[in-house]
């Protein structure tokens, strides 16, 4: 037998993580195996003492193991001894208690005289992958806040639910034939189980899912209110159409112009779609940002997304082949009307509605080819600043209204049909994109703005700033703005345009109306029908809600562009509820954003079948006090939610103008640091700072145990001259750096995971996962447990109760406790969770030096620990003699009397000149203060060999020593 054969765990025996680790160790030293019997069993004593008594047998060239029940029992005993504290018993016990007693259930009717605290996590999508350790970061933070506020006497609303409609479940259904509802429910169950294992104090009685008809009934109801008010409408808009797949794709399904699934070409194709008129609320969405307690970066992103700008709409008359005006005008929007004399060409978007009328016969083929190419690009690709500008001449000209010049009309994809008017006046001297385009296609560049602080010169790039206007006068148009400053000139151009009919003042927004339809099955049905004879749109009756999804066995695209719901023929054919005429249902569904726009309201009143939310409950709980989630939702989700909330405010459903009072973005948890070394073509290591990455070079991931730190760099332990690249990446399956929280909870306990994620660094910063880091907080919890419960017994278990006594605490113990209370409270409320943990660590360090542990001190500390490590805190509370949960016990308050420092800093002067300071106790006498000065290494030098003429002492304020000339030894008077 070849004992060097690959060693794998046996298929018939499920191994614990412990034994899986042993297999890994064992496979590194197979030469230590020795046959003991003819039956081909092998002892492992020489291999690893942890395997003592284990048996292996050979099957088909592989070594297989059979572990006796006795050995399994020994292993369990070893694990008990090794555990820092019995979290494996404590955590299931208290999770079961909380669930059985509904400890965190918020009653439907609460005492509204008490203050409220509504803390919410951003709605998670329950993916098939489950949680990784990055997810609990925000969930733990909100849980700490919720637990604190309960103990401070607040009514707390801390719910959880699922944003469960979405593309992944439908894609899985297409690939496997599994109904997305089945997949979604399975994923929800997994997520719920994982969240419960972390001890999160959610009110599971309020759990909701966007896929449940009783929930999306009210999503559909909101859509009908939007429709009534003209805020929902249909329009022709470009979508991502994949001819090969025969379906419309979402933006996230298109990568580099091809479908993510199959790699098929994708084009932009106009299609009739539902739109929501969010632009009608643009000003309010912008103005109300100022009063929100949100990160300034998030508010700025929303301001930029809304993109309000003031300028002018100017009209350029299209010319025929003879240079005469045609009955066609191109309207452009510009924020710089002061540069109108510098406009040397126009650009229209490839999808501009007037383009068919602008193409000359000679250019038609070129323009059509260009349109086809542009249709394959996303808006992001088209507007990328770094990309090379492309375009094609339309063959047509327009007249600049300011100077009467004929200027060419170009077609270019860097102009979008969805922004402004879909056309621009190009001023290459004063716009970088226009300058690059004009330079490439040899279009004239005319300078019309002179910088205030510089002489005019063609510097080889556009000048985009303001200044004095030049080359801007025309007797034909009657417009002269030469010599005026840009702002004044802009106002004069707008006034001239308005007077002459060449344009008007205009406020514009980058914000576009919201595309509110998906050609997919797994989403909320849109509650409208189309009359068969006229095509007229009619809403279904509110009393007929919810309009539920029909059951389908085939979710694949139709191939015609129609959504999969078109296959549900008997469901699609219906009658108009008002007229009774034959009608067809809408077969598009709502986008995934729909259900997450208002879910926070449903948590307030989740079982109400008569209205979206009871007005009294909404008025009490609104707005959300703290809303925590990732910065990736800074724009779309928050903006859409604010839009819907303002509509609901206008129709009297909600009482506040804004839904979220305070938004906090948690940082990202990156995977563990990876160390990369480089090897040349000869297979030799080369230092990262000298490696030629453009040449033939290979990369190799180096294990952490083979790496040491040298200064600011990391190097090979075996050859410190080889510098490595150390980098942490975002957790992803493709990188293989995902850490499953289930594994961490199994190894260290949920409290350790919670504590570590809060201790890694500032909550809002990105952090790098480190297994050695979690071992540190695990040891801290073990020290805390042993301090209060006592050392383990010989068999590894712990005694009942605690070692705390009923004696009175000392002043020093009280001062240590109340400093900890003050710090922990302040840091939790400031979401500086890591420094709150540091304060508790300092307390434990101090408490280990005490001879006795007063019960009153330990009780208060357990309260401080409970928001962070609730399982351990509950068990310690129980061991202190209490039968009920501590979840609603009063949180400690710091006594200011114990926070006063007993020592003060006393300034010391010698002959009236400041020479230093000393630390003294309050009430320190003059003699004691002078003795400290005499003993101070720095200050005593000024006294050496001098006589003391006089001492001036102001208690607690200053000591001034006046020296005499005598050469005598300084001493106490």
Secondary structure, 3 states (H helix, E strand, C coil): CCCCCCCCCCCCCCCCHHHHHHHHHHHCCHHHCEECCCCCEEECCCCCHHHCCCEEEEECCEEEEECCHHHHHHHHHHHHHHCCCCHHHHHHHHHHHHHHHCCCCCCCCCCCCCCEEEEEECCECCCCCCCCCCCHHHHHHHHHHHHHHHHCCCEEECCCCECCCCHHHHHHHHHHCCCHHHHHHHHHHHHHHHHHHCCCCCCHHHCCECCCHHHHHHHHHHHHHHHHCCCEEEEEEEEEEECCCCEEECHHHEECCEECCCCCECEEEEEEEEEECHHHHHHHHHHHHHHCECCHHHHHHHHHHHCCEEEEEEEEEEECCCCCEEEEEEEEEECCHHHHHHCCEEEECCCCCCHHHHCCCCCHHHHHHHHHHHCCCCHHHHHCCCCCCCEEEEEEEEECCCCCCEEEEEEECCCCCCCCCCEEEECHHHCHHHHHHHHHHCCCCCCCEEECCCCCCCCCCCCCCCEEECCCEECCCCEECCCCEHHHHHHHHHHHHHHHCCEEEEEECCCCCEECCECCCCCCECCEEEECCCCCEEECCHHHCCCCCCCCCCCCCCCCCCCHHHHCHHHHEEECCCCCCEEEECCCECCCHHHHCCHHHHHHHCCCCCCCCCHHHHHHHCCECEEEECHHHCCHHHHHHHHHHHHHHHCCCCCCCCCECEEEECCCEECCCEEEEEECCCCCEECCCCCCCCCCCEEEEECHHHEEEECCEEEECCCCCCEEEEECCECCCCCCCCCCHHHHHHHHCHHHHHHHHHHCCCCCCCEECCHHHHHHHHHHHHHHHHHHHCCCCCCCCCCCCCCCECCCCCHHHHHHHHHHHHHHHHHHHCCCHHHHHHHHHHHHHHHCCCCCCEHHHHHHHHHHHHCCCHHHHHHHHHHCCCCCCCCCCCCCCCCHHHCCCCEEEEEEEECCEEEEEEEEECCCCHHHHHHHHHHCCCCHHHHCCCEEEEEEEECCCEEEEEEECCCCCCCCC
